Amino acid sequence: MEHKWYQIYTQVNAEKKLYNKIQAYGFQAFLPIRILKRQWSDRVKTIEEPAFKSYIFAKLNYNEMRCVERLSQFCYYVSYGGSINSTGENSDRIYPYITDKTVEQIEQILIEHPHATMEDNKLFKGDKITITEGSLKNYQGNLLSDPSGKKVAIKLHGMKQSLVISVPTVLLKKIA
């Protein structure tokens, strides 16, 4: 059976627990992590948190998907379309899978920009751009207006989400 990357919605603050359980079963999982500095009244601390709140990714086949569904922190696989039929079951649900390239793209972006934030694609407006230099050369996205500078939304194919990073405008080229 073919293995594909699926996006899993977890219970609140259960990303790491579910990730560890999936790996304990021997399945491949990916939990994108952001590194942040938090200021308390008496100190500054560096913390790690999931880049996508309540989401992790797992590369599974059909039988493994059914096994993961039974784990306590699991809520559902992200899916689109379909409707509830007369028996109360989902019909014609589409479970988009994430490509290896998208997983690699998320990893690379978070290495280069560990403070990237996640935004829903419906928020993006503006010009389509491509990055012209650096390790993210040829990545495409949308330019966002932001009072603190220029931000780029890199769309993650197969997902309804993007990563938002700050990029100097001299490295951006408008796509016609």
C-alpha positions as CSV (number, residue, x, y, z in Angstrom):
1,M,0.0,0.0,0.0
2,E,1.2,3.5,-0.8
3,H,2.3,5.8,1.9
4,K,1.2,9.5,1.7
5,W,1.6,12.5,4.0
6,Y,-1.6,13.5,5.7
7,Q,-2.4,16.5,7.8
8,I,-3.8,15.5,11.2
9,Y,-5.8,17.8,13.5
10,T,-5.0,17.1,17.1
11,Q,-6.6,17.9,20.5
12,V,-5.5,21.2,21.9
13,N,-1.8,21.2,23.0
14,A,-1.5,17.5,22.1
15,E,0.7,17.8,19.1
16,K,3.9,16.5,20.7
17,K,2.1,13.6,22.5
18,L,0.4,12.4,19.3
19,Y,3.7,12.8,17.3
20,N,5.5,10.7,19.9
21,K,2.8,8.0,19.8
22,I,2.8,7.8,16.0
23,Q,6.6,7.4,16.0
24,A,6.4,4.8,18.8
25,Y,4.3,2.7,16.3
26,G,7.1,3.0,13.8
27,F,5.2,5.3,11.5
28,Q,6.8,8.4,9.9
29,A,5.6,11.7,11.4
30,F,6.6,15.3,11.1
31,L,6.0,18.0,13.7
32,P,7.2,21.4,12.5
33,I,8.6,23.4,15.4
34,R,9.2,27.2,15.8
35,I,11.8,28.6,18.2
36,L,10.6,31.6,20.1
37,K,11.9,33.9,22.8
38,R,9.4,34.6,25.6
39,Q,9.8,37.5,28.0
40,W,8.8,37.0,31.6
41,S,9.1,39.6,34.3
42,D,12.4,38.2,35.6
43,R,13.9,36.4,32.5
44,V,13.8,35.7,28.8
45,K,13.4,32.0,27.8
46,T,13.8,30.3,24.5
47,I,10.9,27.9,23.9
48,E,9.9,25.5,21.1
49,E,6.3,25.4,19.9
50,P,4.5,23.7,17.0
51,A,4.5,25.9,13.9
52,F,0.9,24.8,13.2
53,K,-1.3,24.8,16.3
54,S,-3.2,21.5,16.6
55,Y,-1.7,20.0,13.4
56,I,0.9,17.4,12.7
57,F,1.8,15.4,9.6
58,A,2.1,11.6,9.2
59,K,3.2,9.5,6.2
60,L,0.8,6.6,6.3
61,N,-1.0,4.0,4.2
62,Y,-4.7,3.2,4.7
63,N,-4.3,0.6,7.4
64,E,-1.9,2.8,9.3
65,M,-4.4,5.7,9.1
66,R,-7.0,3.5,10.8
67,C,-4.5,2.7,13.6
68,V,-3.6,6.4,14.2
69,E,-7.3,7.3,14.3
70,R,-7.6,5.3,17.6
71,L,-5.0,7.3,19.4
72,S,-6.4,9.5,22.2
73,Q,-4.9,12.8,21.0
74,F,-6.2,12.3,17.4
75,C,-9.2,14.4,16.3
76,Y,-9.5,13.9,12.5
77,Y,-7.6,13.9,9.2
78,V,-8.0,17.2,7.4
79,S,-10.3,16.8,4.5
80,Y,-12.3,18.9,2.1
81,G,-15.6,18.6,0.3
82,G,-18.1,15.8,0.7
83,S,-21.3,15.9,2.7
84,I,-23.1,13.9,5.4
85,N,-25.3,11.2,3.9
86,S,-28.6,9.8,5.3
87,T,-26.8,7.3,7.6
88,G,-24.8,10.1,9.1
89,E,-21.5,9.2,7.4
90,N,-19.2,11.4,5.4
91,S,-19.4,10.7,1.7
92,D,-17.0,11.8,-1.1
93,R,-14.5,13.3,1.4
94,I,-11.2,14.3,-0.2
95,Y,-8.1,13.7,2.0
96,P,-5.5,15.7,0.3
97,Y,-2.0,14.4,0.9
98,I,1.0,16.6,1.3
99,T,4.0,15.9,-1.0
100,D,7.5,15.1,0.2
101,K,8.5,18.4,-1.4
102,T,6.0,20.4,0.7
103,V,7.4,18.7,3.9
104,E,10.9,19.6,2.8
105,Q,9.8,23.1,2.1
106,I,8.3,23.5,5.6
107,E,11.5,22.2,7.1
108,Q,13.7,24.5,5.1
109,I,11.6,27.6,5.8
110,L,11.7,26.9,9.6
111,I,15.5,26.3,9.5
112,E,16.0,29.7,7.7
113,H,13.2,31.5,9.5
114,P,12.5,29.8,12.9
115,H,10.1,32.7,13.9
116,A,7.8,32.1,10.9
117,T,4.1,32.3,11.7
118,M,1.2,30.4,10.2
119,E,-1.6,32.2,8.4
120,D,-4.7,31.0,6.7
121,N,-4.6,31.6,2.9
122,K,-7.8,33.5,2.9
123,L,-6.0,36.4,4.5
124,F,-3.5,36.8,1.7
125,K,-3.9,39.7,-0.7
126,G,-1.4,41.4,-2.9
127,D,1.1,40.7,-5.6
128,K,2.4,37.2,-6.4
129,I,6.2,37.2,-5.9
130,T,9.2,34.9,-6.2
131,I,12.3,35.0,-4.0
132,T,15.3,35.8,-6.2
133,E,18.3,34.8,-4.0
134,G,19.4,32.7,-1.0
135,S,18.4,29.2,0.1
136,L,14.7,30.0,-0.6
137,K,15.5,31.1,-4.2
138,N,12.5,30.5,-6.6
139,Y,10.0,29.9,-3.8
140,Q,6.8,31.7,-4.7
141,G,4.3,33.4,-2.5
142,N,2.2,36.5,-2.0
143,L,3.3,39.9,-0.7
144,L,1.5,41.0,2.5
145,S,1.3,44.5,3.7
146,D,2.6,44.8,7.2
147,P,3.5,48.0,9.2
148,S,6.8,46.5,10.3
149,G,8.1,45.7,6.8
150,K,7.5,43.4,3.9
151,K,6.3,39.9,4.7
152,V,5.9,37.0,2.3
153,A,3.4,34.2,2.5
154,I,4.8,30.9,1.1
155,K,1.8,28.7,0.2
156,L,2.0,25.1,1.2
157,H,0.5,23.0,-1.6
158,G,-2.1,20.5,-0.5
159,M,-2.9,22.6,2.6
160,K,-5.1,25.7,3.2
161,Q,-2.3,27.3,5.1
162,S,1.0,29.2,4.4
163,L,4.1,30.2,6.3
164,V,4.7,33.9,6.7
165,I,8.3,35.2,6.8
166,S,10.1,38.6,6.5
167,V,12.2,39.0,3.4
168,P,14.1,42.1,2.3
169,T,12.3,43.6,-0.7
170,V,15.5,43.6,-2.8
171,L,15.2,39.8,-2.8
172,L,11.6,39.8,-4.2
173,K,10.5,39.9,-7.8
174,K,6.9,40.4,-9.0
175,I,5.4,37.6,-11.1
176,A,3.3,38.8,-13.9
